[in-house]
């Protein structure tokens, strides 16, 4: 399995500000994804973080609100911009390792965001 | 639209009993995965079953997949209080480039 860390683990932010969440993996991975889990809900895919090109966003999510970077095969960031209380969620990154035949996705520990 | 629906939404059992959770999905899949989440933390991968498999075991876990009914079940045998968590199924739809679509989840409580 892959060891994935996220920073910060939690934060409380003011409305209108932005927060950048980091996802670091202990080895190179082919695919990295960002998910959102609103309180009491299941996970929803925000975007696929592509190395060397723009992220691929799912319906309902846009780059201006959730800019994503992926400068290399072990690291990605998700920024939640111009936050409102509706953005209060757990944000999770997941990865699929290069060369794995099982298609298993591994998840980071999540970042719990509260927007006041 | 949400791919997976799970039932029950909540399940409470006594330690030692078996727990069964079900998941239904809507489109053709490459595989189906089950995850556990403890109290708002990250997800722990439990087991993956491919579309050409019907049953898979891992320790106290048994997963079945019926592609004709587009459904899966997760059985946890001899449950323990430490199994208390939310359980999610996630499907990797054909042609989806590996994105997962999650079910609504089952909150399992195992009483000591």
Contacts between the chains, C-beta under 8 A, distances in Angstrom:
chain1	res1	chain2	res2	distance
A	1	B	45	7.3
A	4	B	42	8.0
A	6	B	42	8.0
A	31	B	98	5.4
A	33	B	98	8.0
A	33	B	99	6.6
A	33	B	100	7.6
A	41	B	104	8.0
A	42	B	2	7.6
A	42	B	88	6.2
A	42	B	102	4.5
A	42	B	103	6.4
A	42	B	104	5.1
A	42	B	105	5.2
A	43	B	43	7.6
A	43	B	88	7.1
A	43	B	90	7.8
A	43	B	100	7.8
A	43	B	102	4.4
A	44	B	102	7.5
A	45	B	99	5.2
A	45	B	100	6.9
A	45	B	101	7.4
A	48	B	97	7.1
A	48	B	99	6.5
A	58	B	99	7.6
A	90	B	40	6.1
A	92	B	42	6.2
A	92	B	43	6.9
A	94	B	43	7.8
A	94	B	100	7.5
A	96	B	98	5.9
A	102	B	48	5.9
A	103	B	30	6.8
A	103	B	31	5.7
A	103	B	48	6.8
A	103	B	92	6.2
A	103	B	98	6.9
A	104	B	33	6.9
A	104	B	45	5.7
A	104	B	48	5.5
A	105	B	33	7.1
A	105	B	45	7.2
A	105	B	90	7.8
A	105	B	98	7.5
A	105	B	100	6.0
A	106	B	45	6.1
A	107	B	35	7.4
A	107	B	42	4.9
A	107	B	43	4.1
A	107	B	44	7.7
A	107	B	45	7.4
A	108	B	42	5.6
A	109	B	41	6.1
A	109	B	42	3.9
A	110	B	40	7.5
A	110	B	41	6.2
A	110	B	42	4.7
A	112	B	40	6.6
